[in-house]
């Protein structure tokens, strides 16, 4: 192997490992994040067996996380003519990755939180005690804030990449 290839492999390993660590901080399991990183940096689609070998993980772990990444829209299943094996390739467009993550996070986290806040607010609506009124106001404030953040993230994710970057530069300099 040439020096540059060895260096590149080391950099990929470092990236895959660190992406896994960051994934846990974002609420994603480490293996799922590592598989995503591996496939984002792979020049070709990989099979489950190749992912297992590369990351030293079990078939069940690989299969579960590959399917979940497909469900998130971060990986695509690719078939090769004459083969029964499934291969996986990652979405590489960073803006599209962001959009898909925002959509999934909204569906899995924000929408259930809004349902909970709306329910708590509705159920405490007529309470007369100071504690009941304070609880209702807090639920209302939280619901308004979470709804605002949800709408903002949807709007930003729905913008073309260039417009979103211009907006970000205006807001955050």
JOZIVEN-V244912 format. One record per residue. N is the residue number from 1. PHI is phi in radians with two decimals (* if undefined). OMEGA is omega in degrees with one decimal (* if undefined). Layout:
n = (N;N)
phi = (PHI;PHI)
omega = (OMEGA;OMEGA)
This chain:
n = (1;2;3;4;5;6;7;8;9;10;11;12;13;14;15;16;17;18;19;20;21;22;23;24;25;26;27;28;29;30;31;32;33;34;35;36;37;38;39;40;41;42;43;44;45;46;47;48;49;50;51;52;53;54;55;56;57;58;59;60;61;62;63;64;65;66;67;68;69;70;71;72;73;74;75;76;77;78;79;80;81;82;83;84;85;86;87;88;89;90;91;92;93;94;95;96;97;98;99;100;101;102;103;104;105;106;107;108;109;110;111;112;113;114;115;116;117;118;119;120;121;122;123;124;125;126;127;128;129;130;131;132;133;134;135;136;137;138;139;140;141;142;143;144;145;146;147;148;149;150;151;152;153;154;155;156;157;158;159;160;161;162;163;164;165;166;167;168;169;170;171;172;173)
phi = (*;-1.25;-0.98;-1.13;-1.13;-1.11;-1.09;-1.10;-1.05;-1.09;-1.15;-1.09;-1.05;-1.08;-1.09;-1.04;-1.10;-1.22;-1.07;-1.11;-1.10;-1.11;-0.99;-1.13;-1.28;-1.65;1.53;-1.90;-1.21;-0.99;-1.12;-1.04;-1.15;-1.15;-1.09;-1.04;-1.09;-1.02;-1.29;-1.16;-1.82;-1.54;-1.23;-2.35;-1.03;-2.13;-1.49;-1.00;-1.06;-1.17;-1.11;-1.01;-1.14;-1.13;-1.80;0.94;-2.17;-1.29;-1.06;-1.06;-1.10;-1.09;-1.05;-1.03;-1.28;-1.10;-1.11;-1.14;-1.15;-1.15;-1.05;-1.28;1.45;-1.61;-2.23;-2.08;-1.55;-2.11;-1.93;-2.01;-0.94;1.45;-2.05;-1.63;-1.16;-1.59;-2.10;-2.19;-2.31;-1.59;-1.18;-1.83;-1.24;-1.05;-1.15;-1.18;-1.03;-1.00;-1.01;-1.18;-1.16;-1.03;-1.05;-1.20;-1.08;-1.06;-1.10;-1.54;-2.13;-1.22;-1.03;-1.10;-1.12;-1.10;-1.03;-1.10;-1.10;-1.09;-1.12;-1.12;-1.14;-1.10;-1.23;-1.81;-0.95;-1.63;-1.16;-1.69;-1.20;-1.05;-1.12;-1.14;-1.15;-1.12;-1.07;-1.06;-1.12;-1.14;-1.10;-1.11;-1.10;-1.11;-1.08;-1.08;-1.17;-1.10;-1.11;-1.07;-1.07;-1.07;-1.13;-1.11;-1.14;-1.10;-1.10;-1.11;-1.13;-1.44;-1.39;-1.09;-0.87;-1.06;-1.14;-1.11;-1.15;-1.08;-1.08;-1.05;-1.14;-1.14;-1.30;-2.01;1.11)
omega = (180.0;-178.3;-178.6;178.8;178.1;179.3;179.7;178.2;177.7;178.4;177.8;178.8;179.1;179.6;-178.6;179.8;-177.4;176.6;176.3;177.7;-179.8;178.8;179.5;178.4;177.6;179.4;178.4;180.0;-172.7;-177.8;178.2;179.5;179.2;177.5;178.4;179.8;-180.0;-177.3;175.2;-176.4;179.5;-180.0;-179.8;175.2;-178.2;176.1;175.9;179.7;179.6;177.5;178.7;-177.8;-176.7;-176.1;-178.0;179.3;-178.7;178.2;-179.6;179.1;179.4;-176.6;-178.9;-176.6;175.4;180.0;179.0;176.9;174.3;178.8;178.3;-177.3;-178.6;175.1;173.3;173.5;-178.9;175.2;177.8;-177.1;177.3;179.6;177.3;-178.1;172.8;174.4;-176.6;174.2;-176.5;166.8;-175.9;-179.9;-174.3;180.0;178.3;175.7;179.0;-179.1;-177.1;177.9;177.9;-179.4;-178.6;178.7;178.9;-178.0;-173.2;-173.0;-173.7;-178.5;176.1;177.9;178.0;177.7;179.5;-178.3;178.0;179.3;179.2;178.9;-179.7;-177.6;-179.6;-173.7;-173.5;-176.6;-174.8;-176.7;178.3;179.1;179.2;178.7;179.4;178.4;-179.7;179.0;178.8;178.2;178.9;179.5;178.9;-179.8;178.7;-179.2;-179.1;177.7;178.0;179.7;179.1;-179.7;179.2;-179.1;176.6;-179.8;-178.7;-179.5;-179.9;-179.3;169.6;-175.3;-176.9;179.4;179.6;178.9;177.3;178.6;179.5;179.6;177.6;-176.6;-170.7;176.1;*)
